[in-house]
């Protein structure tokens, strides 16, 4: 199996090391693992592509490249330049430092990389490690992802339905904020919504008196509704959420027929 890796934390992120271990296990001894990851951190860029300016791609080692662009850019670079003559069987994005459950999904560059792969017709899985008091101080904070990631990727691929003609599925996986020994299992769930928390801004002034705003995330340990991703994660379960890039609100189509 040939696997292409990317992330949004950057080419030197520890989560990418965890993902390499997962991918090597899935690919097997006769497989290939290629990496095209952002040269610098690209957290929060979503499905952004560098449409109005070029990006530099540098070879750092055998099958290892850094691109001055977003995760979606990296997938495009991988598919159409770096390994254009050897299409990958799978794209893995992550392992993100922090969760991409609930509304975080919409901002995530990790998700954006997987989404771009799906739009290109490649099976894709985004993997993220939820952090909290029970695992943030571990010597290996990604241990839950590392221990369970490869087997879970294989199980998802075995269950993946036949490729669709249009918007194919990709998968959002979040490992819970607990040590690996405390992971209770896996739950296939919907994307949730954290109530009473959201992104905002925090103003600061520079020594020169100029005013700046930092984007500030909301509290990450509010549970979502039962049967959704963050709720499962906070209960100690790995969440798997099938997704598509089709943003149509199907439930609203009939009600809007009145405007035709």
C-alpha positions in Angstrom: 0.0 0.0 0.0 1.2 3.5 -0.8 0.1 6.1 1.8 0.5 9.9 1.6 0.7 11.8 4.9 0.1 15.4 5.7 -0.9 17.5 8.7 -1.6 21.1 9.8 0.9 21.3 12.7 3.9 21.3 10.4 6.6 19.0 9.1 8.4 19.0 12.5 5.3 18.3 14.6 5.4 15.3 17.1 2.0 14.2 15.9 3.4 13.6 12.4 5.9 11.2 14.0 3.0 9.3 15.5 1.2 9.3 12.1 4.4 7.9 10.4 4.3 5.0 12.9 0.6 4.3 12.2 1.1 4.6 8.4 4.2 2.3 8.4 2.1 -0.4 10.2 -0.8 0.0 7.8 1.4 0.1 4.7 3.3 -3.0 5.7 6.9 -4.0 4.9 6.4 -3.8 1.1 4.5 -0.5 1.3 5.5 3.1 0.8 4.9 6.1 3.1 5.3 9.5 1.6 5.1 12.8 3.5 4.1 16.2 2.1 3.5 18.5 5.1 3.4 22.3 5.7 6.8 23.9 6.2 5.2 25.9 9.0 2.2 25.4 11.3 -1.1 25.8 9.4 -3.6 25.2 12.2 -7.0 26.7 11.7 -6.7 27.2 7.9 -9.5 24.7 7.1 -9.7 23.7 3.4 -7.8 26.8 2.3 -5.7 26.5 -0.9 -3.0 28.9 -2.1 -4.9 29.9 -5.2 -3.4 33.4 -5.7 0.3 32.7 -5.2 2.8 29.9 -5.8 4.3 27.7 -3.1 7.8 26.3 -2.7 8.2 22.5 -2.2 11.5 21.3 -0.7 12.7 17.7 -0.5 14.0 17.1 3.1 14.7 13.4 2.8 13.6 10.1 1.2 9.9 10.4 0.5 9.7 13.5 2.8 8.8 17.0 1.5 7.8 20.3 3.0 5.5 22.7 1.2 5.0 26.4 2.0 1.2 26.0 1.9 -1.8 24.6 3.6 -2.6 20.9 4.2 -4.9 20.9 1.2 -2.0 22.5 -0.8 0.2 19.6 0.4 -2.2 17.0 -0.8 -2.4 18.7 -4.2 1.4 18.9 -4.3 1.7 15.2 -3.4 -0.9 13.9 -5.9 0.0 16.1 -8.8 3.7 16.6 -8.4 5.7 14.7 -5.8 4.1 11.2 -6.6 2.1 12.1 -9.7 3.1 8.9 -11.4 2.3 6.6 -8.4 -1.2 7.6 -7.1 -1.5 6.8 -3.4 -4.0 4.3 -2.1 -4.7 6.3 1.0 -4.2 9.8 2.5 -3.8 10.2 6.3 -3.9 13.7 7.8 -2.7 14.4 11.4 -2.1 13.3 14.1 -3.4 16.7 15.1 -2.3 18.2 18.4 -5.7 18.7 19.9 -9.2 17.6 19.1 -11.1 18.2 15.8 -14.4 17.2 17.3 -17.6 19.3 17.0 -17.3 22.8 15.6 -13.5 22.5 15.5 -14.0 20.3 12.4 -15.0 23.4 10.4 -11.8 25.3 11.1 -9.3 22.4 10.9 -6.5 22.2 8.4 -6.2 18.5 9.3 -9.7 18.0 8.1 -9.0 20.2 5.1 -6.2 17.9 4.0 -8.5 14.8 4.2 -11.3 16.6 2.5 -9.1 17.6 -0.5 -8.0 14.0 -0.8 -11.6 12.9 -0.9 -12.4 15.5 -3.6 -9.6 14.0 -5.6 -11.1 10.5 -5.2 -8.6 9.1 -2.7 -9.7 7.3 0.5 -8.8 9.7 3.4 -8.8 9.7 7.2 -8.1 12.7 9.5 -6.7 11.7 12.9 -6.6 14.0 16.0 -5.6 13.5 19.6 -7.8 15.2 22.2 -5.8 16.6 25.1 -6.8 17.1 28.7 -5.5 16.8 32.3 -5.3 13.0 32.0 -3.0 12.8 29.1 -1.4 16.2 28.4 1.5 15.5 30.8 2.3 12.0 29.6 5.8 11.3 28.4 4.1 10.3 25.1 0.9 12.4 24.9 0.0 10.8 21.5 0.1 7.2 22.9 -3.7 6.6 22.5 -3.4 7.5 18.8 -0.2 5.5 18.3 -1.6 2.4 20.0 -5.0 2.2 18.4 -4.5 4.1 15.1 -3.2 1.5 12.7 -5.8 -1.1 13.6 -8.6 1.5 13.4 -7.4 2.7 10.0 -7.5 -0.9 8.7 -11.0 -1.4 10.1 -12.3 1.8 8.6 -10.9 0.8 5.2 -12.5 -2.6 5.4 -15.9 -1.0 6.2 -15.6 1.8 3.7 -18.4 1.6 1.1 -17.7 1.6 -2.6 -16.4 4.9 -3.9 -19.1 7.3 -4.8 -19.2 9.1 -8.2 -19.3 12.6 -6.7 -18.5 13.6 -3.1 -16.9 10.5 -1.6 -16.6 9.9 2.1 -13.7 10.8 4.3 -13.4 10.1 8.0 -12.8 12.2 11.1 -11.2 10.2 13.9 -10.6 11.7 17.4 -8.7 9.8 20.1 -9.9 10.6 23.7 -8.1 12.7 26.2 -7.0 9.7 28.3 -3.9 7.4 28.5 -4.0 4.5 26.1 -4.8 2.0 28.9 -8.0 4.0 29.7 -9.4 4.0 26.1 -12.8 2.2 26.4 -13.4 1.5 22.7 -14.6 3.1 19.5 -17.9 4.8 18.7 -19.2 5.7 15.3 -21.0 9.0 15.9 -22.2 12.3 14.3 -20.4 15.6 14.5 -21.5 17.4 17.6 -21.9 21.0 18.7 -20.5 22.5 21.9 -23.0 24.8 23.4 -22.0 27.9 25.4 -18.5 28.0 23.9 -17.1 29.4 20.7 -14.1 31.1 19.2 -13.5 34.8 19.9 -10.7 37.4 20.1 -8.4 38.7 22.8 -7.0 42.2 22.2 -3.4 43.2 23.1 -1.3 46.2 22.6 2.3 46.1 21.4 5.0 48.2 23.0 4.6 50.7 20.2 1.0 51.1 21.1 -0.5 49.3 18.1 -3.5 47.2 18.8 -3.6 43.5 17.9 -6.2 40.7 18.3 -5.4 37.1 19.1 -7.9 34.5 18.0 -8.9 32.6 21.1 -10.6 29.2 21.3 -13.4 28.3 23.6 -13.5 25.7 26.4 -12.9 22.3 24.9 -14.4 20.1 27.6 -18.0 20.9 27.2 -19.7 17.7 26.1 -21.8 17.6 23.0 -25.1 15.8 22.7 -25.1 12.0 23.4 -24.2 10.0 20.3 -21.8 12.7 19.0 -18.1 13.1 18.8 -16.9 15.2 21.7 -19.3 13.5 24.1 -17.8 10.1 23.1 -14.3 11.4 23.4 -14.9 12.9 26.9 -16.4 9.5 27.9 -13.1 7.8 26.9 -14.0 6.5 23.5 -12.4 7.0 20.1 -14.9 8.7 17.8 -15.2 8.0 14.1 -17.4 10.3 12.0 -18.0 9.8 8.3 -18.1 13.0 6.4 -18.6 14.5 2.9 -17.7 17.8 1.4 -21.3 18.3 0.2 -22.6 21.1 2.5 -26.2 20.9 1.4 -28.7 21.1 4.3 -31.0 18.4 3.0 -33.5 18.9 5.8 -34.2 22.5 4.6 -34.8 21.8 0.9 -38.5 21.0 1.2 -39.3 23.9 3.4 -37.6 26.3 0.9 -39.7 25.0 -2.0 -42.1 27.8 -1.2 -39.7 30.3 -2.7 -39.7 28.7 -6.1 
